[in-house]
Structures are given as structure tokens and as C-alpha cells.
Amino acid sequence: TIKTTIATRILTKRGFLERIEYILELLRSATYYSIMAPLSAAIRQGIFKPKDSQIDNSAAPEVAALRELAELAYSAKLILPDFDPETLFEDLAVSTPGQKILEQFEVFINRYGYLSDVGTDIAVPTWREEPEAVKLLFVQLMQGNQPPANKRKRGGVVQRRVDLKGRVTEVYSQLLAQLRWSFIALERSWLQNRLLQQPGDIFFLQIEEVQKIIRDADDQLINYLSSLVEMRRNQLTEDSQLNPAPLLVYGNAPPVSIFVPSSSLLADGMLTGIPASHGQVEGRVKVLRNLQSIPDIDKQTILVVPYTDSGWAALLTRAGGLIAEAGGRLSHGAIIAREYGIPAVMDVHNATWLLQDGQRVRVDGSRGIIEVSNDLRPG
């Protein structure tokens, strides 16, 4: 029968499952170090208090990738100082120097292809699979100024711990990419067998369900699989369309201080947090609670986010300023902001609720102060 044929083919996929389980076991250990390495670096930075200029974060993969891409973009701009963003890659291909740039771009993708726009979500394609986001960033870097100067590494216990943190992040990110690619390889087989209907379906399954299908050839689960995936996919779509829960459901608006700790309030129209990247900038707010729908932003945009991880790096380089509800000076967002000279204030409680799209704010990343305007007119 068809059911028996499918079950027989499934049993031949034990190798995929063994690889997945092996990677998951490695990730359990890597998760421990991904917590301890940043903590170790933070403790030493707190003790020795080095200046930002004394710390080189190039061991972090997102920083290393952005530096390398910025340098490549600068080289490309020397070849095509006046370029059309829409046809840039086609125009580079017509000359020998341009072809060398494209070859280096491919090397870059091979080297950092394990990164993605959402670093901790294996359902999101990696740069190697979908390099369009990297191409867009490359164009934007060409439109910008010269790449940031590489900082010379300094010795000392703090730098060694920062380097260790970066290497741990690299290993952890590579393991996540390998986990994704293993699931995709398994999914490709299941798509051919019509066990799944479309790419991405496998990420709607739990690991226990994958194990049951492969190890037990669970007929009941196999027959129910398409309906199960469709139900979960529809649920995700519905959930993503839900409006965020309001801070106030019923009654008169209470004082802002109820929602925001006194440590985040200075005076009317002002918020405060942790100064994370020096400089001042004025612009209009764009509240972004996740990376599922990435907006068009520019240097006039002040990004307001709940948190940042390695997946936000490419987006942050395009913004004019950053306000985050969580995080400190050692968070991914703060590091990228300092790398590109973007004023940033972290640990601003309930910022994504208190600030609105289009609102004009002034961010002082040196003092950790945000001046808020009631001007909501389009900019």
C-alpha cells in the first residue's frame, strides 16, 4: 500500500534524525557556554571598566561579517562610484574588477552563510539560502560612507573574554544553521513522498513528532500530519494578525509612572535608560516588535525594539538611532550601534508601548536620555 511504501521510505531517514539529535545534544552544551561567556565578559568589563575604544568585538560573527561586507562595498564603490542600486550586481559583472568583487561576495556568503536575519529561529532561511538581504545591505553600505576603521586588538583579560564570547556565538550560530539544514534535507525527502505539502512545513512539527514518524512509522500521525501542519500554520497566521494587548483595557489612563519604573522617567516628555552608544540623533520612531515584517528604514528612523540579538545586526546598520526595552552595553544591539556610530539607549522599560510610529524623538546615547515629542505628523 501507499502507506506502507511511505513508512518504508521514512525508515531510511534515520540518518537525518540521528544527525538532528546529535546537533541538539551539542546545542545543549553550547547553550551553557553561550550564557556563561557573555557573563564572564560582563563581569570583567565591570571590574576593569575599559573604554569602548579599547574593546574589539570583531570575534563576534555579526560584527566580523558587517566589517568585511563594508570593506567589500567600499572597494565596489571605487569601481562604480555612480551606480544604479537596481542593477548594481549586473553592472559589476561586466568588468574584470567588478567580477572580482562578485567573487569575493560569494566567498563572503560561503563564510557567513550560516547567519540569518533572525539568529535564534531555525525556521528563518540563512544568508546562504536567501542572500537577498545581504545584497540589500551591500547596496546600502555602498550608498553610505567609508567602512568603519578596524580597531586594533588590545591584550588583557577583558579582550580575551570578549573574544571568547564572540567565538562561542559563532559556534552556536553554526550549530543552529546545521540544525536547520538537516531539517531541510529531511523535509525535502518528505516533500517528494508527499508526506508534507510545502517547504517550511517541517518547522511546524515538534521534535517528538519527527521521532515518532521516523522511528515508529506512526500510521495515525502520518495520516494526520498534513492536517496538523495546516492547523498550526493557520494558527500562526491568525496569531500574527492579532493586535498587541493594550496597556489600559478599561477606565481612565493612569499616570505613566505605573507602566514605567521611576528609573526610566526624568520629566514630562523624557525617558531614560542605559547609555549604550555615544552621540545624539533626532528622527521619527518606528516600533518593531519582531523581524517577521521588516520595514523600509533610513537614517531618519529611530528603531524602537523589545530586544536585540545577532539577527538584528543588518537592520540596525540602516537606522539612525536605537531604543531597546531590554539589554545593556554588552547586548548585540549596543555593540553594533557602537560599531557604526549609531546613538543607542537600552533598558527603556515599555518603550514599544509608550512610543508610537511617526513620533519625533531625540536620542542622546551618551547620557541615556530620550526626549519625546507629541508631534505625530508624517515626516
C-alpha positions, 0 to 999 in steps of 0.5 A: 500500500501507499502507506506502507511504501511511505513508512518504508521510505521514512525508515531510511531517514534515520540518518537525518534524525540521528544527525538532528539529535546529535546537533541538539545534544551539542546545542545543549552544551553550547547553550551553557557556554553561550550564557556563561561567556557573555557573563564572564565578559560582563563581569570583567568589563565591570571590574576593569571598566575599559573604554569602548575604544579599547574593546574589539568585538570583531570575534563576534560573527555579526560584527566580523561579517558587517566589517568585511561586507563594508570593506567589500562595498567600499572597494565596489564603490571605487569601481562604480562610484555612480551606480544604479542600486537596481542593477548594481550586481549586473553592472559589476559583472561586466568588468574584470574588477567588478567580477572580482568583487562578485567573487569575493561576495560569494566567498563572503556568503560561503563564510557567513552563510550560516547567519540569518536575519533572525539568529535564534529561529531555525525556521528563518532561511540563512544568508546562504539560502536567501542572500537577498538581504545581504545584497540589500545591505551591500547596496546600502553600505555602498550608498553610505560612507567609508567602512568603519576603521578596524580597531586594533586588538588590545591584550588583557583579560577583558579582550580575551573574554570578549573574544571568547564570547564572540567565538562561542556565538559563532559556534552556536550560530553554526550549530543552529544553521546545521540544525536547520539544514538537516531539517531541510534535507529531511523535509525535502525527502518528505516533500517528494513522498508527499508526506508534507505539502510545502517547504517550511512545513517541517518547522511546524512539527515538534521534535517528538513528532519527527521521532515518532514518524521516523522511528515508529512509522506512526500510521495515525500521525502520518495520516494526520500530519498534513492536517496538523501542519495546516492547523498550526500554520493557520494558527500562526497566521491568525496569531500574527494578525492579532493586535498587541494587548493594550496597556489600559483595557478599561477606565481612565489612563493612569499616570505613566509612572505605573507602566514605567519604573521611576528609573526610566522617567526624568520629566514630562516628555523624557525617558531614560535608560542605559547609555549604550552608544555615544552621540545624539540623533533626532528622527521619527520612531518606528516600533518593531516588535519582531523581524517577521515584517521588516520595514523600509528604514533610513537614517531618519528612523529611530528603531524602537525594539523589545530586544536585540540579538545577532539577527538584528545586526543588518537592520540596525546598520540602516537606522539612525538611532536605537531604543531597546526595552531590554539589554545593556552595553554588552547586548548585540544591539549596543555593540553594533550601534557602537560599531557604526556610530549609531546613538543607542539607549537600552533598558527603556522599560515599555518603550514599544508601548509608550512610543508610537510610529511617526513620533519625533524623538531625540536620542542622546546615547551618551547620557541615556536620555530620550526626549519625546515629542507629541508631534505625530505628523508624517515626516 
